[in-house]
Amino acid sequence: MTQIENKEIKGILRFPRLDTVLMVEEFIKKNDGEYKKRALWENLPKGTMYQTFCVIINYLLYSRKISIDAEGKIGWIYYPDSAHYYFKRKDLSRRK
């Protein structure tokens, strides 16, 4: 672990529980591209601390499951099944 990552972990007061992470993931999937960060937090079905919510958003960005567009809206981009489907198609592969 690098020194920067270690400082970020020390600054976190509460780590999210798995059910909270899954709740945020499902909410983002259902409301893909509708909310900015603060509005997303305010409309979650279950209340969470904002710092915990920010940890979840940072994790989802780091794991490349979500993206934030130029307007600041959060969208779900992790679709492994469709990516695998397109990866297998020979007509879309790179020619050598």
C-alpha positions as CSV (number, residue, x, y, z in Angstrom):
1,M,0.0,0.0,0.0
2,T,1.4,3.4,-0.9
3,Q,1.6,6.3,1.5
4,I,-1.2,8.2,-0.2
5,E,-3.6,5.2,0.0
6,N,-2.7,4.7,3.6
7,K,-3.5,8.4,4.4
8,E,-6.9,8.1,2.6
9,I,-7.8,5.0,4.7
10,K,-6.8,6.7,8.0
11,G,-9.1,9.6,7.2
12,I,-12.2,7.3,6.8
13,L,-14.3,7.2,10.0
14,R,-16.8,4.6,8.8
15,F,-16.4,1.9,6.2
16,P,-19.6,0.9,4.3
17,R,-21.2,-2.4,4.9
18,L,-21.8,-4.7,2.0
19,D,-25.5,-4.3,2.0
20,T,-25.1,-0.5,1.8
21,V,-22.7,-0.8,-1.2
22,L,-25.1,-3.1,-3.0
23,M,-28.0,-0.7,-2.3
24,V,-26.1,2.2,-3.8
25,E,-25.1,0.0,-6.8
26,E,-28.7,-1.0,-7.5
27,F,-30.0,2.5,-7.1
28,I,-27.4,3.8,-9.6
29,K,-28.3,1.0,-12.1
30,K,-32.0,1.8,-11.8
31,N,-31.5,5.6,-12.1
32,D,-28.6,5.5,-14.7
33,G,-27.5,9.1,-15.5
34,E,-30.4,10.9,-13.7
35,Y,-28.7,12.3,-10.6
36,K,-25.6,14.2,-9.6
37,K,-23.7,13.0,-6.6
38,R,-25.5,15.0,-3.9
39,A,-29.0,14.4,-5.4
40,L,-28.2,10.7,-5.6
41,W,-27.3,10.6,-1.9
42,E,-30.5,12.5,-1.0
43,N,-32.7,10.1,-2.9
44,L,-31.3,6.8,-1.7
45,P,-33.9,4.4,-0.4
46,K,-32.1,4.1,2.9
47,G,-30.2,6.9,4.6
48,T,-26.4,6.8,4.9
49,M,-23.8,9.2,6.2
50,Y,-22.4,11.4,3.4
51,Q,-18.8,10.3,4.1
52,T,-19.8,6.7,3.8
53,F,-21.6,7.4,0.6
54,C,-18.5,9.2,-0.8
55,V,-16.3,6.1,0.1
56,I,-18.8,3.9,-1.9
57,I,-18.7,6.3,-4.9
58,N,-14.9,6.4,-4.8
59,Y,-14.8,2.6,-4.7
60,L,-17.3,2.3,-7.7
61,L,-15.2,4.8,-9.7
62,Y,-12.0,3.0,-8.9
63,S,-13.5,-0.4,-9.9
64,R,-14.8,1.2,-13.1
65,K,-18.4,0.4,-12.4
66,I,-19.7,4.0,-12.7
67,S,-18.7,7.1,-14.5
68,I,-19.4,10.8,-14.0
69,D,-20.2,12.8,-17.2
70,A,-19.4,16.4,-17.9
71,E,-22.6,17.6,-16.2
72,G,-21.7,15.7,-13.0
73,K,-24.3,13.0,-13.4
74,I,-23.4,9.5,-12.3
75,G,-24.0,6.6,-14.7
76,W,-23.6,2.8,-14.5
77,I,-21.1,1.5,-17.0
78,Y,-20.3,-2.1,-15.8
79,Y,-22.0,-4.6,-18.1
80,P,-19.7,-7.7,-18.1
81,D,-22.2,-10.0,-20.0
82,S,-22.5,-7.6,-22.9
83,A,-18.8,-6.9,-22.9
84,H,-18.1,-10.6,-23.1
85,Y,-20.6,-11.0,-25.9
86,Y,-18.9,-8.2,-28.0
87,F,-15.5,-9.5,-27.1
88,K,-16.3,-12.9,-28.6
89,R,-17.6,-11.4,-31.9
90,K,-15.0,-11.9,-34.7
91,D,-16.3,-9.1,-36.9
92,L,-15.5,-6.6,-34.1
93,S,-12.0,-7.9,-33.4
94,R,-8.9,-6.0,-34.4
95,R,-7.3,-7.2,-37.6
96,K,-3.7,-8.2,-37.7
